[in-house]
């Protein structure tokens, strides 16, 4: 690394820095389903090292963590949490080390 004060040598993992963009979520398909449904596709960008996909009941507000798998850095395959309420519009967010998607996507149960 070089700066106006001189040059330093990177010596190991502690000297490394990783930057993560805040993820963006642009679509959810299907956008309607039932708790426990699998195969819900979230499309967006920055899906690196995703730590959480969360369905939130805005009336609660109660968070329902979802199981997910990254199929690429732009797509996640999600299972609707089995404890999510029915008959409501849930906000869906994706979180990585760079932050959480805003605004949230909407999934109707």
C-alpha positions in Angstrom: 0.0 0.0 0.0 1.3 3.5 -0.9 0.3 6.8 0.6 2.0 10.2 0.9 3.8 8.9 4.1 5.4 6.0 2.3 4.9 2.4 1.4 3.9 -0.5 3.6 3.9 -4.2 2.9 0.8 -6.3 3.3 1.8 -9.1 5.7 -1.4 -11.1 6.2 -5.1 -11.4 6.5 -5.2 -8.7 9.2 -3.9 -6.2 6.7 -6.6 -7.0 4.1 -9.7 -4.8 3.6 -12.9 -5.9 1.9 -15.4 -3.5 0.6 -19.0 -4.6 0.1 -21.6 -2.5 -1.8 -25.0 -2.3 -0.2 -27.1 -5.0 -2.0 -30.0 -3.9 -4.1 -33.1 -6.1 -4.7 -35.1 -5.3 -7.8 -37.6 -8.1 -8.2 -39.2 -11.1 -6.4 -40.9 -13.9 -8.3 -43.5 -15.1 -7.6 -44.6 -12.1 -5.4 -47.5 -14.1 -3.9 -47.4 -17.4 -2.0 -47.7 -19.3 1.3 -45.4 -19.8 4.3 -43.1 -22.7 3.5 -43.1 -22.2 -0.3 -39.7 -22.7 -1.8 -38.2 -21.5 -5.0 -39.0 -17.8 -4.6 -36.4 -15.9 -6.7 -35.0 -12.6 -5.6 -33.1 -10.7 -8.3 -30.8 -7.8 -7.7 -27.1 -6.9 -7.3 -24.4 -7.3 -4.7 -25.5 -10.7 -3.4 -22.0 -11.4 -2.0 -21.6 -13.0 1.4 -25.4 -12.6 2.1 -26.0 -13.1 5.8 -29.8 -12.9 5.9 -33.0 -12.7 3.9 -35.8 -11.5 6.1 -39.5 -11.3 5.7 -41.0 -8.6 8.0 -44.6 -8.1 9.0 -44.9 -4.2 9.0 -47.9 -4.5 11.3 -45.8 -6.3 13.9 -43.1 -5.5 13.2 -42.0 -9.0 13.5 -39.0 -10.4 11.5 -39.1 -13.9 10.0 -35.7 -15.1 8.8 -35.8 -17.1 5.6 -33.6 -19.9 4.4 -31.9 -19.1 1.1 -29.2 -20.1 -1.4 -27.3 -17.9 -3.7 -27.4 -19.0 -7.3 -25.2 -16.1 -8.4 -24.2 -12.6 -7.2 -27.5 -11.4 -8.7 -30.0 -14.1 -7.7 -31.1 -15.8 -4.5 -33.5 -18.8 -4.1 -35.5 -18.3 -1.0 -38.0 -20.4 1.1 -40.8 -18.3 2.6 -40.5 -18.7 6.4 -43.0 -21.3 7.8 -43.9 -19.0 10.7 -44.8 -16.0 8.5 -48.4 -14.8 8.8 -50.9 -15.4 6.0 -53.1 -12.8 4.4 -50.6 -9.9 4.7 -48.0 -8.1 2.7 -44.5 -8.8 4.0 -41.4 -6.7 3.4 -38.5 -8.7 2.2 -34.9 -7.5 2.7 -31.4 -8.9 1.8 -28.4 -8.2 4.1 -24.7 -8.5 3.4 -21.7 -6.9 5.1 -22.4 -3.7 3.1 -25.9 -3.2 4.5 -29.5 -4.1 3.8 -31.6 -3.5 0.7 -33.9 -0.5 0.7 -36.6 -0.2 -0.1 -37.8 -3.6 0.7 -39.5 -5.9 -1.8 -43.1 -6.9 -1.0 -44.3 -10.5 -0.8 -48.0 -11.3 -0.3 -49.1 -14.3 1.7 
